[in-house]
Amino acid sequence: MSNNSRTVTIVSQEPENTAMPYRVFRDAPLDQFLAGQLTEKTRKAYYADLCQFFGNQEISNDDIRRITFQDVIAFRNDLATKGYKRSSINRKLSSLKAFYKMLVAAGVVEHNPTDSSLVRGYRQEDNLAGKAISQNAMKRILRAIEEEDDVMLRERDTALFYFLTYSGLRRSEAANISWTDLHQEGAFFVLSLQETKAGVRQNIKIQPVVIHYLEKYRTALLENGYSPIDKVFVSLSNNRSHGRPLTDHAINRIVKRYAKRAGIAQNITAHMFRHTCCTLSIEGGAKPQQVQAHLRHKDLKTTMRYYENREKLIDNASDYIRIS
């Protein structure tokens, strides 16, 4: 994605009359579209997807108007041929649809070449098997962390393990949290997420067991001269990244390293802790709305997929088979 990054010039003049906004959209539709996004991460993702579709970092109005629904279908099918996951293909199509929806509303184009009646996305697989980490694998990963010889790594990665498991955060969110984001409200501990997928601040309840391991880790940091501390999870590698905040990719590598040490054949990723958090909550008796609120699913349908998947296993037709 970084190969497609550039500085986007945003038109910011105050409109002199009611016709001005439409002229601005017509003159710089891409810049205006990107400026309307809530977070820098979303802007970069949309820009990368659009550059990939148009095959150019400089997208002209002629390029925009030249596109037909056949071009969008060809792009979708080409991604599938290259082995892109269904979720990635649908995300890129969503970027295009959002862009052209704005263009139609602003009068830049008359017809939407990404209209759902013309361009179909790929149906998401309903099977959630394998997305959550089993209880046995979780115990083995934790045991591998506990066997880490380096005390600092052990304290940090134990805290990271419990944090991901109980909070259900995305790895990018975990990488961005600061110690000042954690605070106490009465008897409860709360994490205020400043940067989220929704683009607005969101509060997450943090369990006492997570706070316990975070405090142990923070004490180890202070005792070893890591002060002042801003971001919670920092790199302890003996290279230029030492002492700097962990990246989301680094968090993923840490998880994979311990899974490998534990001898787990399954391809474990940091995002699977989010699925695991959801599954464990359901199995523990949490209601759909509670899980939706904690995981911050925009649509309850996303949460219900997990419930329906568990229901199929809990009360299955094969449970009623009796062979004497």
TORMIPA-803574 format. One line per 10 residues: their letters; for each residue x, y, z of C-alpha. Coordinates in steps of 0.25 Angstrom, whole numbers. Layout:
a) X,Y,Z; ... .
This chain:
msnnsrtvti) 0,0,0; 12,9,3; 16,9,-12; 3,16,-15; 4,27,-5; 5,41,-9; 1,55,-3; -13,58,-7; -16,73,-10; -29,76,-4 .
vsqepentam) -37,88,-9; -41,96,4; -46,109,-1; -59,114,5; -70,114,-6; -74,127,-11; -87,123,-16; -96,110,-16; -90,105,-29; -76,105,-23 .
pyrvfrdapl) -77,91,-17; -81,85,-30; -70,91,-37; -60,87,-27; -65,72,-28; -64,73,-43; -50,79,-43; -44,69,-32; -53,58,-30; -43,48,-24 .
dqflagqlte) -37,58,-15; -51,62,-10; -55,47,-8; -42,45,0; -44,57,8; -58,52,13; -53,40,19; -52,40,35; -38,34,37; -24,34,30 .
ktrkayyadl) -24,19,29; -37,19,22; -32,29,12; -20,21,9; -28,8,7; -38,15,-2; -26,22,-10; -19,9,-12; -31,1,-17; -35,12,-27 .
cqffgnqeis) -20,13,-32; -20,-2,-34; -33,-1,-41; -29,10,-50; -15,5,-52; -10,19,-49; -7,28,-37; -11,40,-45; -26,38,-48; -32,48,-57 .
nddirritfq) -47,52,-59; -46,45,-73; -42,32,-67; -53,33,-57; -64,35,-68; -58,25,-77; -61,13,-68; -72,4,-71; -78,-8,-63; -71,-18,-72 .
dviafrndla) -58,-11,-67; -62,-13,-52; -66,-28,-55; -53,-30,-62; -45,-24,-50; -53,-33,-40; -50,-46,-49; -36,-42,-50; -34,-41,-35; -40,-55,-34 .
tkgykrssin) -31,-61,-44; -19,-55,-37; -23,-62,-24; -29,-51,-16; -38,-55,-4; -53,-52,-6; -53,-42,6; -41,-34,-1; -49,-34,-15; -62,-29,-8 .
rklsslkafy) -54,-19,0; -48,-13,-13; -61,-13,-20; -67,-6,-8; -56,5,-10; -61,7,-24; -75,7,-21; -73,17,-10; -65,26,-20; -75,25,-31 .
kmlvaagvve) -87,27,-22; -81,41,-18; -78,44,-33; -93,41,-37; -98,50,-25; -89,61,-29; -93,60,-44; -79,57,-49; -84,44,-56; -98,41,-60 .
hnptdsslvr) -98,26,-58; -91,17,-47; -83,6,-54; -82,-1,-40; -97,-2,-38; -100,-15,-30; -110,-19,-41; -99,-19,-51; -87,-24,-43; -88,-35,-33 .
gyrqednlag) -79,-37,-22; -74,-50,-17; -83,-57,-6; -76,-58,7; -74,-72,13; -83,-74,24; -74,-85,30; -66,-79,42; -59,-92,45; -44,-90,48 .
kaisqnamkr) -45,-75,50; -45,-76,65; -34,-82,73; -37,-95,80; -36,-95,96; -25,-105,94; -17,-97,85; -19,-84,93; -13,-92,105; -1,-97,97 .
ilraieeedd) 2,-82,92; 1,-77,106; 11,-88,111; 20,-84,100; 20,-70,105; 22,-74,119; 35,-82,115; 41,-70,108; 55,-67,114; 55,-52,113 .
vmlrerdtal) 47,-46,124; 44,-34,117; 38,-41,105; 31,-51,114; 24,-39,122; 20,-32,109; 15,-44,101; 7,-49,113; 0,-36,114; -2,-36,99 .
fyfltysglr) -8,-50,99; -18,-46,110; -21,-33,104; -24,-38,90; -32,-50,96; -41,-41,105; -42,-28,97; -45,-34,83; -37,-22,77; -32,-22,63 .
rseaaniswt) -17,-23,63; -16,-9,57; -24,-3,69; -15,-11,79; -3,-5,73; -8,9,74; -13,9,89; -5,18,99; -5,17,114; -13,29,115 .
dlhqegaffv) -24,23,108; -26,13,120; -34,19,131; -43,15,143; -58,18,143; -63,15,157; -61,0,159; -58,-3,144; -45,-1,135; -48,5,122 .
lslqetkagv) -40,7,109; -43,19,101; -39,15,86; -36,28,79; -34,22,65; -44,12,61; -50,6,48; -62,15,50; -54,27,51; -60,31,65 .
rqnikiqpvv) -55,29,79; -60,16,85; -59,11,99; -56,-4,103; -57,-10,116; -44,-17,121; -44,-28,130; -36,-28,143; -28,-40,139; -23,-32,127 .
ihylekyrta) -20,-20,136; -12,-29,145; -3,-34,133; -2,-20,127; 3,-14,141; 13,-25,142; 18,-22,128; 18,-7,131; 26,-9,144; 36,-17,136 .
llengyspid) 38,-6,126; 40,5,137; 50,-4,144; 58,-6,131; 59,9,128; 47,10,118; 43,24,122; 35,32,119; 25,22,112; 15,26,102 .
kvfvslsnnr) 10,14,94; 6,1,102; 13,-9,93; 27,-6,89; 38,-13,81; 49,-20,89; 57,-25,77; 71,-22,77; 70,-13,64; 66,1,60 .
shgrpltdha) 52,-2,64; 56,-4,79; 47,4,88; 38,9,77; 23,5,77; 20,-9,71; 14,-9,57; 1,-17,54; 10,-26,46; 20,-28,57 .
inrivkryak) 8,-32,66; 4,-43,56; 19,-48,55; 19,-49,70; 6,-58,70; 11,-66,59; 25,-68,66; 18,-74,79; 9,-83,71; 21,-89,64 .
ragiaqnita) 28,-91,77; 16,-98,82; 16,-107,70; 2,-103,65; 0,-106,50; -11,-97,48; -8,-83,42; -10,-75,55; -12,-60,53; -14,-48,62 .
hmfrhtcctl) -28,-45,56; -32,-59,60; -32,-54,75; -43,-45,71; -51,-57,66; -47,-65,78; -52,-54,87; -65,-54,80; -67,-69,81; -63,-70,96 .
sieggakpqq) -73,-59,99; -84,-67,92; -80,-80,99; -80,-73,112; -94,-68,111; -93,-54,105; -105,-48,98; -103,-44,83; -105,-29,86; -94,-31,97 .
vqahlrhkdl) -84,-37,87; -88,-27,76; -85,-16,86; -72,-21,91; -66,-25,77; -72,-12,71; -79,-20,59; -86,-9,51; -97,-19,47; -103,-29,57 .
kttmryyenr) -103,-39,45; -88,-40,46; -89,-45,61; -101,-54,58; -93,-62,48; -85,-67,60; -98,-70,68; -104,-78,56; -91,-85,54; -90,-89,69 .
eklidnasdy) -105,-93,69; -103,-103,57; -93,-110,66; -100,-109,79; -113,-114,75; -110,-123,62; -118,-133,55; -107,-144,57; -109,-142,72; -123,-149,71 .
iris) -117,-161,64; -118,-174,73; -112,-187,69; -115,-199,78 .
